[in-house]
Amino acid sequence: MFGYIRPVEANLRVSELDCYKGVYCGMCRKLSSDFGPLARFTLSYDFTFAAMLFAAVNDDGVSFVPARCPYQPVRKQPHLSDCEALSFCSDVAMIMLDFKCVDNIEDDSSAARAKWRMARLLTAPAAKRAGLRRPKAMEIVSSAMERQRAVENSASPTLDECCYPSAAALGELFALMSEDAKKQRILNRLGAMLGRFVYLCDAVDDLEEDRKRGGFNPLFQYSPERFSELLSVTINEVCKAYCLLEPRVFQPILDNIIFEGLIDRAVRLCAGAQSGRKGGKPDAESI
């Protein structure tokens, strides 16, 4: 994922922000312990949200432990303790990153391909280990990448056709978070709408760059005013699905992300698209 699913930090209480940072740091620590220190660079706000959602829907009793961070070594910082939520999300993150590298190797210029080939030397072994633990997740992501490439190489695909592989994949991945059939249906819908949201956000954010390099972008045919409508409708569907869940852990933070954070990202993106600059992704993945 890309860093679009994040809270409006100014609207979180101090204790809630500390909690969010603790989950973020816990994800960072888990990536490093499972896949090596360089895996920390794959950390994203999206998977921090996913880890919190996993814990929330399973009503996991979460705990935080003080630990040293390589970026802030002087003082120990609270980290979410090792748990299945962190394990699941770190595995899926590595699987998705490896497939992203493969996709970029096929799509980018020759100079950029060399960079992604170097990255794959690290991501491929990590993704293989993650895939052995999460074969269903590996299958879901692999199938989605094949469908996405087929759609984008077809003649005049519709926007819905372009969004579908990402939406379907995230829906299926979210459904893996629970063994309860009712929760699986809700999580599938929530993940699908978030997958559509992320795809649209990335398309809006990359619009000018794709236009300059002659790349594919399904939003070329739409006006900037239409972007806001597309994102608003999608966010509304995300909210509907989320309201069917009853999270008992991290609820204030999850509420902030769903009801405020997504809108904030959409507003920034649309403003950036109208001014011809990138506006949706954070400047740096650190808090």
N, C-alpha and C positions, 0 to 999 in steps of 0.2 A: 504493500500500500504506500501512500504518498505523503502523508502528513496533513491531510485535510480534516481529519476527525479529531478535534482538540477542543478544550474548554475555552471559555472567555475567562481568563485567570483573574481579571480585575473584579469579577462578580462572584468569586469563590471566597468563602471565609478563610481566615488564616489556617485554621486546623484542616479544612478541606484541601487547601492548596498543598499543605505539608503532606497530607495523605496521598494526593495525586503524585507529588514528587517521589514519594516513597515507592509507589508502584512503578513509576518510570525508572527509578534507580534499581528496583528489583529486577525489571526486565533486562536492563543493561548488564547487571551482574550475572543473570542467568544465561544470557547469550555468551558472555565471556567464559563462564565455567563449562558450558556445553560444547562450544565451538571455537574457543580461543579468543584472545583479546581483540583481534581485528574485527570480530563479529559485532563488537560494540557499535561499529559504524553503521550497522544495519538498523539500529534502534529508531523507532518512529513513534509519534503520538498515536497513530492508528492502532498499533499493537498494544500500546498502553491501555487504550480504551477497550480493546478486545479482551485483555487480561482481566480488567475490572468487570466487564460484562460476564465473562466466564465465571468468576467468583460469585457475582451477584445472582445469576440464575441457578447456581448450585448451592446457594446459601452457605458457602464455605466460611468457616471460622478463620478469618485472616489475622495475621499477626505481623508486627514489624520488629526488625532487629537492627541495632546500630552496627554499621560497617563502614570501613574506609573506602573512599572513592578515589580512583587515580586522578580525577580532575579536581578534587577538593580533598587532598590527602591530610591536611592539618587536623581536621575535626571529623569525627565519625558522623555519618548521615543515616537516617532511618531508611531501611530497605524492606520491601515486602519479603517475608520469608519464602523460601523455596516451596512451591506448591504446584498442583496440576495445572492451574491457570497459566502460570509462567512457563511451565514445560510445554504445554500445548501451543501457546502463542510463539515461543521462541522457535519451535520446530517448524511451524507453518511459515514464519517469517523467513527462515533460511530456504525453505522449499520455493517460496515465491520469488525470493531474490535470485536464486539460481536460474529459474525460468526467465526472469527479467533480463539477466545477463545474456542468455541464449538469444532472446528476442532482439536485444540491442546489437549483438554480433551480426545478425542477419540484416538488420535495418540500417545501421549507421554507416557513415563514411569509412573508408579504409583506415584513416588515422584513428578514429574513435574505436574501431573494431579491435585494434591492438590493446587498447585500455581494457575493454570488456573481456578479451581473452585472458589477460593477466588476472582480472578479477575472478574469472571462472576457475582458475587454478585453486582458489581458496573456497569458492562457493560450492563447487561440484562435490568434493568429499563431504562437506558439512551437510549439504542437501541429501546426499545418499544416506548418511547416518540418520538424519531426521525422517527420511522416507521409510526406513526400516521400522521406525517406531510408529509412524503415521502413514501406513500404506494408502488408506482411503484419502487422506489429504493430498498425497502425491498424485493419486489418480485424478482427483478433482481438478487440481491446478494444471496438470498435463493436458487433460481434455479441454479445459477452458482456453489454454494458449493455442491449441490446434484450431478450435472453433473461431477464436478471434482472428487468427491469421487468415483463415478461409474467408471470413466475412469481409475483411479489409482488402483482400485480393479479388473479391467479386466485383461485378459491374454495378456501380451505383447502389451500394447498400444503404438502407434507411438508417436513421438514427437509432431506432429501437433495435434493429438487428446488430448494430455496432455495440450497443450497451449490454445486450443480452449475455454474452459469455462472461463478462466480469460480474454482472448481477447474479447470474445463476451460480457461479463458482463461490462467491462470497456467501450466498444463501446456503449452499450445501456445507460450506466450512463452518458457518455459524451453527447449523443444525447438529454438528458433531459435538457441540459444547454440552449437550444434555442427552440423557437417555430417556427422558420423559417425552412421550409422543406429542402431547399438547404443546409443551415448550419447544419441541423441535419444529413444529409448524410455524410458531410465532417467530422463532429465531431465523428460520429459513426466509420468511417474508422480510424481517428486519435486515438481515444480511443482504438480501437481493436489492432492496431499496438503497441501502448504503453503498453497495457495489455500483449501482447506477449513479448515485451521487458522486462517488469518487471518479468514475469514468468521465462524467460530464465536467467535473472540476478540472481534471487533468487536460481534457480537450480544450476548455476555455483558457487555461493557463498557458498551453502550448500553441495557441492559435497563431500568433504572430511568427513564432519560430518555425512552425510547420509551413506557413505561407512563404517565408523567405527561402527555406531550403527545398520547397516543393514536395513536402511530405504529405501524408494522408491525414485529414482531420474531418470528421463528419459534420463539424459546425461551420464549414466554409459557406454553406448555403443559407445560414441564418444570420439575422441582424443581432447586434449586441443587446438590443432591447429584449429579444426573444430568449437570450441566455437566462435572464432573471426569471422568466416565466417557467422555463424548463426546470431550473433548480428549485424554485418555490414549490412546484407540484411534487417533485421528488421528496423534498424535505417534509412536506405534509404527509406523504405516505410513510416515511420513516417514523414520524411522530405517532401515527396511528398504530403501527406495529409495536412500537416501544411501549405504548400505554397499555398493551395487553399483558405485558410482563409485570411482575411484582418484585422488583429487586429489593432485598433487605440489606445488602451490603453495598456501600458506595453510592447509594441512590442520589444524594444531593449533587454529587459530581457528575454522575451519568445524566441526570436531568439537565445540568448546565450544558453538557456537551451536546445533547440531542436538541434541546429547545432554544439554546442560545448560540452554541459554538458553530453549528452547521450554518445557521443564518449569517453569522459573522463572516465565515469563510466565503459564502456565496456573495455577500455584499462587496467584500474586498476583491473577489475575482471579477465581478461584473464591472466594478470601477476600474480595475486594471485593464480589462478588455477594451473599455471605451477610451482609455488614455493610451493604449498601445503598449502597456508594460505588464510584466508578470506580477500578480498581486495575491495569489492564494497560498503559496507555500511559505512556511516560516523561513526567516533568514538563516536560522541555524537550529538543528535538532538538539537543543539544550535548554534546560530550565533551571 
